[in-house]
Amino acid sequence: MLIKRFCPRCGKETSELIRGFCRECFLKGHEILFVDEELKFPRCKSCGKIRIRGAWFSDSLKNLEDFIRSKIKLKEITGEKLNIGMSPNSDGSVSVQIGVSGKINEDKIEFEKEILLKPAIVLCDPCMRLVSDYHEAILQVRFGKKPSNEQVESEMARISKMLEYEKKADSLAQAIKTTEATNGFDVYIGSAKAARRIAEALAKRAHTRVVSSSKLMGVDSNTGKANKRFTYCARV
């Protein structure tokens, strides 16, 4: 049989008291969950990625949950469990319900708090570079003879599709510009790694080999690392 007790502050009858008070009165006098009621998360307006702990990740509910957890601080409670529910809104914000359970001394406690997530539109570092025509590599696509418009369009479409795949993991995997060349065309690509992989895929499909070269563009003043621009030539 449960013993009914009364909260000395509000007079509420309850079977569970936390340090002598009902849950509502205890929480009024003891702040346990510390998190802003409105959180802003940086989202890149170009690639859509979000920043968590200084790094950029895809905009997913899982990554948003990681962002929320990084902003939460708990006090006094032990054996805590967090349950986070999210409901995206039409304006780009996200309504968040945070459920907390655990113990304070030997008293069990559960409570909820609602906050709002709002995107802060920015440009991530890679996309900021791309805006200024930054590119780490030039992909040279060459045909055996002057190609037809259909051949050029077909290879460009293939490269665009591969860049879309590469961009999922590397924001720099984008074409900055494309220029005509003798018996082919050149694609200026932000990421050297992506350009190399695409060149290798094109060459493998055509049973040819990639010819590569590099040019020193300077030295990073912070790391002392040499900055190089690469050229990858694939015959198709």
C-alpha positions as CSV (number, residue, x, y, z in Angstrom):
1,M,0.0,0.0,0.0
2,L,1.4,3.4,-1.0
3,I,1.7,5.9,1.7
4,K,0.3,9.3,0.8
5,R,2.4,12.3,1.7
6,F,2.1,16.0,1.3
7,C,4.4,18.5,-0.3
8,P,5.2,21.2,2.4
9,R,5.4,23.9,-0.3
10,C,2.2,23.4,-2.3
11,G,0.3,21.0,-0.2
12,K,-0.1,18.5,-3.0
13,E,-0.7,14.9,-2.0
14,T,1.8,12.5,-3.5
15,S,3.3,9.1,-2.9
16,E,6.7,10.3,-4.1
17,L,8.7,13.1,-2.7
18,I,12.1,14.3,-3.8
19,R,14.1,15.7,-0.8
20,G,10.8,16.3,0.9
21,F,9.1,18.1,-2.0
22,C,6.8,17.1,-4.9
23,R,8.5,16.8,-8.3
24,E,7.1,20.2,-9.5
25,C,8.2,22.1,-6.4
26,F,11.6,20.5,-6.3
27,L,12.3,21.4,-9.9
28,K,11.2,25.0,-9.3
29,G,13.9,25.4,-6.7
30,H,16.6,23.1,-8.3
31,E,17.8,23.6,-11.8
32,I,19.0,20.2,-13.1
33,L,19.0,20.5,-16.9
34,F,21.0,23.3,-18.3
35,V,20.3,24.1,-22.0
36,D,19.2,27.2,-23.8
37,E,15.4,27.2,-24.7
38,E,16.4,28.3,-28.2
39,L,19.5,26.8,-29.8
40,K,21.0,27.9,-33.1
41,F,23.0,25.4,-35.1
42,P,25.2,26.5,-38.0
43,R,24.0,25.2,-41.4
44,C,25.9,25.8,-44.6
45,K,23.6,27.5,-47.2
46,S,25.5,25.8,-50.0
47,C,26.0,22.2,-49.1
48,G,23.5,21.9,-46.3
49,K,25.9,20.4,-43.7
50,I,25.8,21.4,-40.0
51,R,28.6,22.1,-37.6
52,I,29.0,20.0,-34.5
53,R,32.0,20.5,-32.2
54,G,33.9,22.3,-34.9
55,A,33.4,19.7,-37.7
56,W,30.9,19.6,-40.5
57,F,28.3,16.7,-40.9
58,S,25.3,15.9,-43.0
59,D,22.0,17.5,-41.8
60,S,20.3,14.5,-40.3
61,L,18.1,13.9,-37.2
62,K,20.9,11.8,-35.7
63,N,23.5,14.5,-36.1
64,L,21.1,17.1,-34.8
65,E,20.6,14.9,-31.7
66,D,24.4,14.8,-31.3
67,F,24.4,18.6,-31.5
68,I,21.7,18.9,-28.8
69,R,23.5,16.5,-26.5
70,S,26.7,18.5,-26.9
71,K,24.8,21.6,-25.5
72,I,23.2,19.8,-22.5
73,K,24.6,19.9,-19.0
74,L,23.0,18.0,-16.1
75,K,23.6,18.7,-12.3
76,E,22.9,16.6,-9.2
77,I,21.2,13.7,-11.0
78,T,22.9,10.3,-11.3
79,G,22.2,7.3,-13.6
80,E,20.7,9.8,-16.0
81,K,19.0,8.8,-19.2
82,L,18.2,11.3,-22.0
83,N,15.5,10.8,-24.5
84,I,15.3,13.3,-27.3
85,G,12.4,13.6,-29.7
86,M,12.4,16.0,-32.7
87,S,9.7,17.4,-34.9
88,P,10.9,19.5,-37.9
89,N,8.9,22.6,-38.7
90,S,8.0,24.1,-42.0
91,D,10.3,27.2,-41.4
92,G,13.4,25.0,-41.0
93,S,13.4,25.1,-37.2
94,V,13.0,21.9,-35.1
95,S,10.8,21.5,-32.0
96,V,12.7,19.3,-29.5
97,Q,11.3,17.4,-26.5
98,I,14.0,16.4,-24.0
99,G,13.1,13.7,-21.5
100,V,15.3,13.1,-18.4
101,S,15.2,10.3,-15.9
102,G,17.5,9.3,-13.1
103,K,18.1,9.6,-9.4
104,I,18.8,12.3,-6.9
105,N,20.2,10.5,-3.9
106,E,17.8,7.5,-3.8
107,D,14.8,9.4,-5.1
108,K,13.7,8.7,-8.7
109,I,13.0,11.7,-10.9
110,E,11.6,12.2,-14.4
111,F,10.8,15.4,-16.2
112,E,10.6,16.9,-19.7
113,K,11.7,20.2,-21.3
114,E,10.9,21.6,-24.7
115,I,13.4,23.7,-26.7
116,L,13.6,25.1,-30.2
117,L,16.4,24.5,-32.7
118,K,16.9,27.2,-35.3
119,P,19.4,27.1,-38.2
120,A,22.0,29.8,-38.5
121,I,22.7,30.1,-42.2
122,V,26.5,30.3,-42.9
123,L,29.0,29.1,-45.4
124,C,31.2,26.2,-44.3
125,D,35.0,26.4,-44.8
126,P,35.0,24.2,-47.9
127,C,32.2,26.0,-49.6
128,M,33.7,29.4,-48.8
129,R,36.8,28.3,-50.6
130,L,34.8,27.2,-53.6
131,V,33.1,30.6,-53.8
132,S,36.5,32.1,-54.4
133,D,37.2,29.6,-57.3
134,Y,39.4,27.5,-55.0
135,H,40.4,24.2,-56.7
136,E,42.9,21.5,-55.8
137,A,42.9,19.7,-59.1
138,I,42.2,19.9,-62.9
139,L,40.7,16.8,-64.4
140,Q,41.6,16.6,-68.1
141,V,39.3,14.5,-70.2
142,R,40.7,13.6,-73.6
143,F,39.2,11.7,-76.6
144,G,41.2,10.0,-79.4
145,K,39.9,12.6,-81.8
146,K,37.7,15.7,-81.7
147,P,34.6,14.5,-79.9
148,S,31.0,15.2,-80.9
149,N,28.7,17.3,-78.7
150,E,26.9,14.1,-77.6
151,Q,30.2,12.5,-76.4
152,V,31.2,15.5,-74.4
153,E,27.7,15.8,-72.8
154,S,27.8,12.1,-72.0
155,E,31.2,12.3,-70.2
156,M,30.2,15.5,-68.4
157,A,27.0,13.8,-67.1
158,R,29.0,10.8,-65.9
159,I,31.5,13.1,-64.1
160,S,28.6,15.1,-62.5
161,K,27.1,11.9,-61.2
162,M,30.4,10.8,-59.7
163,L,30.9,14.3,-58.1
164,E,27.5,14.1,-56.5
165,Y,28.5,10.8,-54.9
166,E,31.9,12.1,-53.8
167,K,30.3,15.3,-52.4
168,K,28.4,13.2,-49.7
169,A,31.7,12.7,-47.9
170,D,33.7,15.7,-49.2
171,S,32.2,19.1,-49.6
172,L,35.0,20.2,-51.9
173,A,34.0,17.6,-54.5
174,Q,32.4,20.1,-56.8
175,A,33.2,21.4,-60.3
176,I,34.3,25.0,-60.2
177,K,34.3,25.5,-63.9
178,T,34.7,23.6,-67.2
179,T,36.7,24.7,-70.2
180,E,37.2,23.4,-73.7
181,A,40.5,21.8,-74.7
182,T,41.9,20.1,-77.8
183,N,40.1,16.8,-78.2
184,G,38.3,17.1,-74.9
185,F,37.7,19.4,-71.9
186,D,39.0,20.3,-68.5
187,V,37.1,20.2,-65.2
188,Y,38.4,22.3,-62.3
189,I,37.5,20.4,-59.1
190,G,37.7,21.6,-55.5
191,S,38.9,18.3,-54.1
192,A,42.1,16.6,-55.4
193,K,41.1,13.3,-53.9
194,A,37.8,13.3,-55.7
195,A,39.4,14.4,-59.0
196,R,41.9,11.5,-58.8
197,R,39.2,8.9,-58.1
198,I,37.0,10.1,-60.9
199,A,40.0,10.1,-63.3
200,E,40.8,6.6,-62.3
201,A,37.2,5.5,-62.9
202,L,37.1,7.1,-66.3
203,A,40.4,5.6,-67.3
204,K,39.4,2.1,-66.1
205,R,36.2,2.2,-68.1
206,A,38.2,3.1,-71.2
207,H,41.0,0.6,-70.4
208,T,43.6,3.4,-70.3
209,R,45.9,4.9,-67.6
210,V,45.8,8.2,-65.7
211,V,48.6,10.6,-66.3
212,S,49.2,12.8,-63.3
213,S,51.3,15.8,-62.4
214,S,51.5,18.4,-59.6
215,K,52.5,22.0,-59.2
216,L,53.6,23.7,-56.0
217,M,51.3,26.6,-55.1
218,G,52.9,27.7,-51.9
219,V,53.3,26.6,-48.2
220,D,50.7,26.7,-45.5
221,S,52.0,29.3,-43.0
222,N,50.3,27.5,-40.1
223,T,51.2,23.9,-40.8
224,G,54.3,24.2,-43.0
225,K,52.6,21.8,-45.4
226,A,53.2,22.3,-49.1
227,N,50.1,23.3,-51.1
228,K,49.9,21.6,-54.5
229,R,47.6,21.7,-57.4
230,F,47.2,18.4,-59.3
231,T,46.4,17.6,-62.9
232,Y,44.9,14.2,-63.8
233,C,44.5,13.3,-67.4
234,A,42.2,10.5,-68.4
235,R,41.8,9.3,-72.0
236,V,38.3,8.0,-72.7
